[in-house]
C-alpha cells in the first residue's frame, strides 16, 4: 500500500488455482457468486463508518459506504 496527493495504491498477489476460482459475471455492485479481493477503510476507527471497495475474479467492481444503520452502493 502506498499513497500520494492524488490516490491510494494497493497491490496484492493472490495465490489460487485458476480452475477453482468462481467467476459469475454480474452487473456492477451485484456481488453474485465470484471470488473477490476487498479493502475496507474506516477512517474514524469507530467500527461504524466504512468505505468498502471490491474487485471480483469476473472483472466486476463494487464499492459501498456502510454506517451503523444502512449500506449505500455507489454507482
C-alpha positions as CSV (number, residue, x, y, z in Angstrom):
1,X,0.0,0.0,0.0
2,X,1.2,3.5,-0.9
3,X,-0.3,6.9,-1.3
4,X,0.3,10.4,-2.6
5,X,-1.7,13.6,-3.0
6,X,-3.7,12.0,-5.8
7,X,-4.6,8.4,-4.8
8,X,-4.1,5.4,-2.6
9,X,-2.4,2.5,-4.4
10,X,-2.9,-1.1,-3.3
11,X,-1.2,-4.2,-4.7
12,X,-1.9,-7.8,-3.9
13,X,-0.6,-11.2,-5.1
14,X,-3.4,-13.7,-4.6
15,X,-2.5,-17.4,-4.7
16,X,-5.1,-19.7,-6.1
17,X,-5.7,-22.3,-8.7
18,X,-7.2,-20.7,-11.8
19,X,-9.7,-23.5,-12.5
20,X,-11.1,-23.3,-8.9
21,X,-11.9,-19.6,-9.0
22,X,-15.7,-18.8,-9.2
23,X,-16.3,-16.3,-12.0
24,X,-20.0,-15.5,-12.3
25,X,-20.3,-12.2,-14.3
26,X,-22.8,-9.7,-12.8
27,X,-23.6,-6.0,-13.1
28,X,-21.6,-3.5,-11.1
29,X,-22.3,-3.6,-7.3
30,X,-24.0,-7.0,-7.6
31,X,-21.9,-9.4,-5.6
32,X,-23.1,-12.6,-7.3
33,X,-21.1,-15.8,-7.0
34,X,-17.5,-14.9,-7.6
35,X,-14.2,-14.8,-5.7
36,X,-13.1,-11.3,-4.7
37,X,-10.5,-9.1,-3.2
38,X,-11.7,-6.3,-1.0
39,X,-10.3,-3.4,1.1
40,X,-12.2,-1.6,3.8
41,X,-11.4,1.8,5.1
42,X,-12.6,3.0,8.4
43,X,-11.0,6.5,8.8
44,X,-12.6,7.2,12.1
45,X,-11.7,3.9,13.7
46,X,-15.2,3.7,15.1
47,X,-16.3,0.3,13.6
48,X,-19.4,2.1,12.2
49,X,-18.5,4.2,9.1
50,X,-16.8,2.0,6.5
51,X,-16.0,2.6,2.8
52,X,-15.5,-0.7,1.0
53,X,-14.0,-1.5,-2.4
54,X,-14.1,-4.9,-4.1
55,X,-12.7,-6.4,-7.3
56,X,-14.1,-9.7,-8.5
57,X,-12.5,-12.5,-10.4
58,X,-15.1,-11.9,-13.2
59,X,-13.8,-8.3,-13.6
60,X,-16.8,-6.8,-11.8
61,X,-16.3,-4.0,-9.3
62,X,-18.3,-2.9,-6.3
63,X,-18.0,-0.1,-3.7
64,X,-20.2,0.9,-0.8
65,X,-20.5,3.1,2.2
66,X,-21.6,1.4,5.4
67,X,-22.9,3.0,8.5
68,X,-24.4,1.5,11.6
69,X,-27.9,1.9,10.1
70,X,-27.5,1.4,6.3
71,X,-25.5,0.3,3.3
72,X,-25.3,2.7,0.3
73,X,-23.9,1.5,-3.0
74,X,-22.0,3.9,-5.3
75,X,-22.8,3.8,-9.0
